[in-house]
Amino acid sequence: MNTIGDFAKLGRVSVRMLRHYDSIGLLTPSRTDPHSGYRFYEMSQLNRLNRIVALKDLGLRLDEVRQIVDNELTGSDLRAMLRLRRAEIESQIRDDQFRLARVEARLRLIESEDGMSTPSITTKTVAPTQNVGLRALAASPTNEDIGPIIRPLYPRVVEALHAARVTPVGPSVAYYSPAPEESEDAVWIHATFPVLSESVDGLETFEIPGGEVASLIHRGAMDSIDSAYQNLNRWVTDQGLTLTGQGRETYLEIADDEADWVTEVQVDFVR
């Protein structure tokens, strides 16, 4: 037998929590002294306590926890539930980190508005190219909608190129085009590489159109790419030109630290 204090230490919980679980009938002591009221627990009850704590950490209400542990949840069942919850939490953390990065990038953009120097913007005519890759639909051209979609695309493209033993002949290009057939804000995202092969198993072949573009070099992480597009779009508009809604990013230098990336950003326009 273990006193409530010793059992709390064994289970890494508080005495107060054990008293509460007793009061609601979730974990009743093996014996309660009728004179002193002291509670005593068997070592075998530690299994039930571990399940209660694990299920509570999954976000379940205590009445839901009671139903599950009373039905004698097996260790394998609990492990499966915990693994699922772990994956959900990890996904939420990634989403929150990406959201935080966007907020910080927008804040930096706002803070630098007054002292913002004019970036070096050039115009040029680009030739049409044929690249291979994958595409997906984003709800809008915002970093918030594009980021979570384009990031998983590139590992799939690289894996397919590796499996086909095809080596790109230039830097990767992300190409964006409006998708009015879906909605007024939707855009197609194309994650591509230039290759010599006409086709690659598992990948699509895309004709990236040529035309006149405004271009600048962006140095830094992709969560701050909005500033590049704002500068380009503002410059095109100020020149009395018309944006087509098409744009591309050519990843000139990819480093382990995204802050060291060098990306050429282009937006298409017509006169």
C-alpha positions, 0 to 999 in steps of 0.5 A, a space after each residue: 500500500 502507498 499513501 496518497 503522497 507516495 502514490 502522487 510521487 509515483 504517478 508524477 501528479 499532485 495530491 490535490 489531483 488524486 483527491 479530486 479524482 477520488 471525489 468524482 469516482 474516477 480513481 478511488 483509493 484501494 483503502 481509506 482509513 475510516 478513522 483518519 480518512 487517509 487514502 491508500 493506493 495499490 501499485 496496480 492502480 498506477 496503470 489506471 492513473 497513467 491512462 487517465 493522465 494520458 487521455 486528459 492530455 489528449 484534451 478529453 473531458 473527465 467524463 469522457 476519460 471515465 468512459 474510456 478507462 472503465 471500458 478497459 482501454 488496452 495499452 496498444 489502443 492508448 498508444 495509438 491514440 497518443 501517436 495520433 494526438 502527437 501528430 495533430 499537435 506537431 501539425 498545429 505547432 508547424 502551423 503556428 510557427 508558420 503563422 508567427 513567421 508571417 506576422 513577424 514578416 508583416 510587422 517588419 514590412 510595416 515598421 520599415 515603410 517610412 525608411 524603406 529604400 527603393 529596391 532595384 527593379 528591372 524589366 526584361 522579356 523572358 522566353 517560354 520554358 518547359 519544366 517538369 513538376 507538380 501543381 496544386 490549387 491555392 485559395 488566394 495568392 497570399 503567403 498564408 494560402 500558398 505557403 502550406 501548399 507549396 512547401 510539401 510539393 517540392 520534396 515530392 518533385 525532388 523524390 520523383 526526379 531522383 527516382 527517375 535519375 533526372 538531374 535539373 539543368 537549372 534552379 527550381 521555379 515556382 510559377 503562379 497563374 490565376 485560376 478564375 475557373 475556381 474563384 476570383 482569388 484562386 491561383 495555380 501553384 506550379 513547383 517545377 525544375 528545368 530538365 532536358 527530358 521531355 517527361 518524367 514519371 510521376 511529374 507533369 510537364 508545364 509550359 511556362 509562358 514568356 513575356 515582359 516581367 518586372 524583376 527584383 532579387 529578394 534575399 531572405 526567408 520566404 515568409 518575407 516574400 510579400 514585401 518583394 511582391 508589394 514593391 513589384 506590384 506598386 512599381 508596375 502600377 506606378 508605370 501605368 502598366 497592367 499586371 496579369 496576375 502571373 508571377 514566378 520565383 526562381 530560387 537562385 541560392 538555397 541554403 540550410 538557413 532560409 534567411 540566406 536564400 536568394 530568390 529572383 521574383 518576377 511579375 508579368 505585365 502588359 503595356 
